[in-house]
Amino acid sequence: MGSLDGKVAFITGVARGQGRSHAVRLAADGAAIIGVDICEDISSNGYPMASREELDETVALVEATGGKMVASVADVRDFHSLKAALDAGVEQFGRLDIVLANAGIATMAFREVTDDEDLEMWTDVLNVNLVGAYHTAKAAIPHLIAGGQGGSIVFTSST
């Protein structure tokens, strides 16, 4: 029996890195996982984003702990697709208890950029890191309230 038996966690940016680590750990402690990742590159970003194969690998790692996971491709910048993915997971698992707004980018240019490119990078970072976190909370809060037992929302950020 884990300390999170019967709980359900929603994690954005789940395909690799901290998101994957959170999913595997929470599953090992008994939580079911609803996870999303973009699984495609963002043009202004200086490094490749997670892939569908990495998302599938996260599912396999969660299942290796004995856990369950519903994984979807969704972009945190797109509220409607993010909400649809979360709603489908809540429908399958019946509740939501934990939210980890983890998706984020740190756009890096490895060359000199134009003013337009710089503005595009800035806008993409804000839309993923700030607006995406807002979308995550906005989609999740009604489920937390409906559960009637509270819950936790964790926002991950860096400088």
Beta strands, then each sheet from edge to edge (+ up, - down):
strand 1: 8-12
strand 2: 32-37
strand 3: 69-73
strand 4: 98-101
strand 5: 152-155
sheet 1: 3+ 2+ 1+ 4+ 5+
end
